[in-house]
């Protein structure tokens, strides 16, 4: 019997979709689903919802709920993790605002920059407890990660434990959305009125989804790089096999200049299309935090709406509670997308054969000119023998250098968080493209470590 442990099962972003996708699976019928969340209220709601789905969908699962991950790991085949030290929006806003005191304006402060370091450091503390417990309870299990910063979290598991790790992210679909917009007339794609890009804007999400769903059946994109910083290697028409990259190079620059202006500039200057859209692309570039030129204004970079998303989390929990109580239909959950967790688990368990557009694995040569062992993102094949990266060759050297800098910065930050090393933490910030001053790096680090002392006992 397959055992799937979901840690952070009450996550507003991933818990509901992961739960529904797994429980509608006929191939996993009879599996044990162990739900884990430290938030007792969220855990109780998601447990009741799981029981309802199990009954109404005749899923045949054994379901258990646990407030401590240690009680749910024994014999697990897969551990799906969406942990997040919270309150998420409050901490993210603080990560951003602390650096402003020292003259550093971060573009986004989630996955790159000083915010990326401290975000990772907070999550690495509980993460390492989980994976070290896995080494005792289920050493052969796959750790399927959704927690950001993706590269840093997966790197910590890969280099500081014996557990197999894969990181899953939906950002490849931003590439499909932008390519779909550029080639809309050529491919017969209808662009909804009001769509202005693929930035992380919850109000734009339904419009973005309309374009992505139309584009996916028509083209095949192969991309490689690092998470939230990958690059389109090839674009082909699925019906004819035609190479669409030359047409994309022409059509994208015919779009309104206000459409993803940073992506537009990087595509023009580096000759290769970046996947993630401006919201995430901005975090890793060394030209996006200059206080004189103010590139965040020039390229219209939007910050995360912390207040809106905090409210949405509360709304989502209330909605799940209504479903769990039987006051709302669960039919809409039949179309839930686990963002790859279901595909990984089904095809490893049942010896299937699945091609997945993007997953994060240690580099075993799939990107020839990035460091071996570093966490990179490429397409993968999944079967009964595991998860296997598709080899993509080398990136253009200038782009590879941008990725290498981010990877080295990430690894220093991970080592600092695992070891409690102030020296490595400072070096991580000094190498980060957001930082331009020796003293500001030290001031930011000292402030972060003081502000988040309760989350960082290793320091």
N, C-alpha and C positions, 0 to 999 in steps of 0.2 A: 504494500500500500504506500503510495506516494504521500509524503508529508511536506506541506508548504507552510512555512512560518512567515507571517506578514508583520513586520515591526513598524510601528507608526500607522497602524491599520485605520486610525481615525483621521488621517491626513485629509484636509479639505481638497488638496490637489490630486492625490493619487489613491487614497483609500477606497473611495466609492467605486471608481472605475476598475481598479485591480480586483476588488471583491466580486463585482458583477461579471467581469470577463472570465474569471476563473470558474465561477459557479455555473455559468452557462455551458461550460465545456463538457461535451459527452466523453471525450477521451480521458478526462481526469475523474470521471465518476468513481466514487468510492474513496477518494483521497481524504486525508486528514488536513483540515485547514485550521491552523493555530493563529489566532488573532492576538496581537500584542500592542498595547498602548499604555503609557504611563498616566495619561489623562483618563481617569476612571469614567468620567461622564461620556467622553467620546467612545471609549471602549464598550461601555454598556449599550450605547446606541447602535454601534456597528455590529455588535454581537446579535442584538435582537433583529436587525435588518438581515444579517446572514441567515439566521434561523428561518425568517420569513421566506427568503429566496429559496432556501434549501427545500422547504415544504412546497411552495407554489410552483417551482420549476422542476421539482422531483430530481434534484441534483445528486442525491445520494452521498453527500459529504458527511464526514464526522467533523464537527465544529467545536472548538474550545476557545476560551478567552483567558488572557493572562495579563496581569499588570506588570510582571517582570519577565524579561526575555529569557532568563535562565530556565524558567519553567516550561518554555515552549521549544527549546532547541534540540532536545534529545531525539536522535534519529531523523532529524529533518534532512530532506533531499535538496530543498531550496529555501533560502532565506531572502525574502523581498524586503528591502529597507527603504522607508521614506521618512527617516527620523529627522527632526529639526528642533534644536534648542530654541525655545521661545521665551517671550512672545515674538514671533517672527517679524512682523512689520515694525514693531517698536524698536527692536534691536537693529534691524536694517537701517531705519531712519537715523538711529544713533551712530551707526558705523559711518554713515555719510556726513553727518553734521560735525562729528568730532574733528575730522580732517580740515573742515572749513576754518577752525580756530587757528590753524597753522598755515593758512594760505593755500591749501590744496583742495581743489574742487574735483571730485571723482566723477567720471562720466555716468556711472551706474551703481558701483559699490557692492555688487553681489558676488561675482565670480572672479573678477580681476581687481587690481589695485589693492590698497591697504584693506578695503572692505572685504575683498576676496580672501585675504590672509586671515583676518580675525573671524570671519564667517566660518571658514574651514576649521580653524583652531577650536572654536566652540563645539562644533559637531564631531571633531576627531576624538574628543574626550570620551563621550559615550560610545562612539563607533568602535574604538579599540577594545573596550570592555566586551562588546558584543562579539567581535571576531575572535578574540582570545578565548571566550567561552565556547565559541563554535569549534575551535581547535580541539577541545575536550569532548564536546557533546556530538558534533556532526562534522568531522574534519574533511569529509569528501563532498560536502554540500556546496552548491553554487551560491555566492552572495550576489544578488541582483540589486543594484543600487539606483535609486532615483534622487538621492540627496545631492544638493549643490553645496559648494562648487564641485562639479562632477569629476574633473581631472584630479583634484586634490584628494577627494574622498576615496576614489578608486586607487590612487597612488598609495595612500596610507595602507589600505588593505593589501595591496600587491607587494609592497616592499617591507611592511612591518608585521605581516602575519603569513601563515601558510595556507590561507583560504583562497580559492579561485574566485575571481571577481569579474563581473561585467557591468558596465554602466549603460543605462538606457535613457534616451532623451528624444523629444519630438522635434527638435529644432531643424532637422533636415527638411521638414515640411514648409518652413519659411522660404527655403530655396525653391521648392516647387511653386509656392505662391508667387514669388517675384518673377520666376521664369514664365509662369502662366500669364501674369499681367503683361509681360513684354511681348509674348508670342500669341496674345489673345486672338487677334484677327487672323493669324495664320492657322491657328488650331481650332478656331470656332468656339472660344471660351467667352462666356458672358461675364463681364466685370460689373459687380453690383455698384449702384450709385452710392457715393459716400466713402468708398474705400480709398484710403490715402497711404497705405503701406503695410508692412508686416511687423511694425514695432509692437512691443508688449503693451497693448492697450486693450483692456477687457471689453471696451465698447466696440472696438473694431473686430473682435474675435469672430463673431458670426459671419461677417463679410469675408474675412480671410478664409474661413472654412469653406465657404462657397467656391472660392477660386481653387483652393487646394484639392477639393473633391473632384472638380472638373479636370484638373491638370494631371492628377495621379494616373488615370488609365491611359493617358496619351503619350507621356514621355517617361524616359528612364534617366534619372540623374545618378551619377556616381561621384561621390565626394570623399575627400580625405583631409585630415588635419587633426586638430584637437577640438574637444567639445566646445560649442559656441564660437569656434574659430576655425571652421573647416571650409574647404574650397572645392568648387565644382571642377572635377577632372574631365567629365564628358557629359553631353546631353544628346540623347537620341530619341527619335520618333519611334514609339513602340510598334506602330503599324507598318512602317516602311523601312525602319533601320537607318533612316537618314541622320547624318550628323547635323545637329541643330546649333552647335556652338557658333559657327560663323553668323547665322541669322540672329542669334541672341546678342552677339557683339554689336550688330547693327540696330536691332529693335530696342534694346534697353535704353540706348541714348536718344531714342525718339520719344520716350516717355517724358512726362512733365518733370522738370528739374527738381521739384519738391518731393518727388517719389524716391524715398530712401537715398537722400543725397550723399551720405557717407559711403554707402555701398557703391554708388555711382562713381565717386571719386577714386575709391580703392580699385575698382574694376578697371577704370581708365588707366591708372598709374602703374598697376601691377600686372594687368593683362589676364587676370584670372578672377572668376566671379566668387565672392565670399558668400557663404550660405546663410549665416544666422540673422541677417537684417541688422539695421543700425543699432538697435537697442543693446544687443550683446556684442556686436563687432567693436563698438567703441571702447570696451573695457580693456582691450589688449593692445591697443595702438599707442605709440609714444607721442602722438601729436594731438591728443584729445583733452589735455588738462592745462594748457598754457593760460595763465591768468591775464596775459596781455591780449592775445588774439581771440580768447573766449570761443574756442571751437564748438562748445556745446550749444552756443547760440547760432553760430554759422551753419551748423548741420542739424539744428532743430532736434537735439537729443532730448527725449522725454524721460523724466524720472519715473520710477515706480510710484503708483498712487497708493501710499501706505494706508491712509485712512479708509479709502474705498475698499481695498483688499482685506483689511482687518474686519470691516463690516460684512464683507462677502463671506468670510470664513464663518462668522456667527450665523449668517443666513443659511449657509450650506448645512451647518450642523442642525439647525432647526428643521430644515427640509428633510434631512436623513431621519430625524426623529419622527417626523410625520409619516414617513414611509415605514419605519420600523413599527409604528403603532397601528399600521393598517389604514391610515387616513388618506394616504396618497397612493396612486398607482405606481407600480414598479416596472411597468412595461417599457418605459424609456430606457431602463438600464440594460435591456437586451442588446442594445447597440453600443454599449460602453467599450472603450478602447483602453487596454491596459498599457499602451505604449511599448509593447514588446514583451512584457513579462509572460503573458499567456503563450506567445509563440516560442519563447525560450523553453518554458516548462513543458509544454505539450510535446515538442519535437525531440527534446532530450529524453523525456520519459518514455515516449512511444516510438522512438527510433524513426522519426519522420525526416523530412528534408525541406528546409525552409531557408529562403534568401531574405535577409533583413537589411533594410536600407542603410542603417547606421547603428553601430554599437561601439562602446569604449572598452578596449582591451589593452594589455601590455604589448608594446611594440616588439614583435618577433620578426621584423623585417617587412611588415606590410606597407610601411612607409620608409623607403630605403634610406633617406637622408635625415631621419629624426632618430634620437637616441634610443638604443635598444632598452627595453624594459620600461620606458616611459609610457604613460597612458595616451593612446591615440584613438581617433575615431575613423572608422572605415565601414563599408558594408561587411557583413559576415554571413557565413553559412552555418546553419544549426542542424544537428542530427543526433543520433543516439550516442555518438562519441564525444559530443560537447559542442562548443561554440568556436568556430574557426574563421579567422579574419581573411578577407579577400585582399590579395596583394595588389597594391595600387602603384607601385613604382616610386619614383622620387618626385617631390614637389619642386617647383621652380626655386632656385636657391634663395632668392630674396624672401619669398614667402616662408620657406623652411626656417630661415633665420629668425623671423618674427615668432614662429611657433617654438623654436628652440629656446628662445629667451623666456617665453611664458612657461615652458616645461621646467626649465632650471629654477625659475623663481618659485614655481609651485612646489618642486621637490624640497627646496630649502625651507619653505614655509611648513611643509608636512613634517620634515625632520625636526624643526623647531617645536612644533606642537606636540609631537610624540615624545621628544626628549626633554622638553621644558627648557630649551636652549635660547637664551636671550640673544646671544651672538648671531645665531642662524636666523632668528626672527628679524633682527636688524638688517642683516645682509639681504634677506628676502625683500624687505621694503626698499632698500637702496638699489636693488636691481630692477624693481618694478618700474615700468614705463610711466606710471602716473607721478612718480616722485622725481623732483628736480633739485632738491636741496638736502645736504647732509643733516643739518640740524632739524629740519622739519620731519625727516624720517624718524629720528630719535624721539622727538616730542610726540609724534603720533603714536609710536609704539608704546611709550611710557603711559600715555593717556589711555590707550586701549587696554593695557594690562591692568591698570588701576580700576578702570570703569567696569571691566568684566572679570574681576578677580574671582568671583564665586564660580564662574564657568571654567576657569583656567587654573586649577590647583597645581598643575605641574610646574607653573612658573613661580 
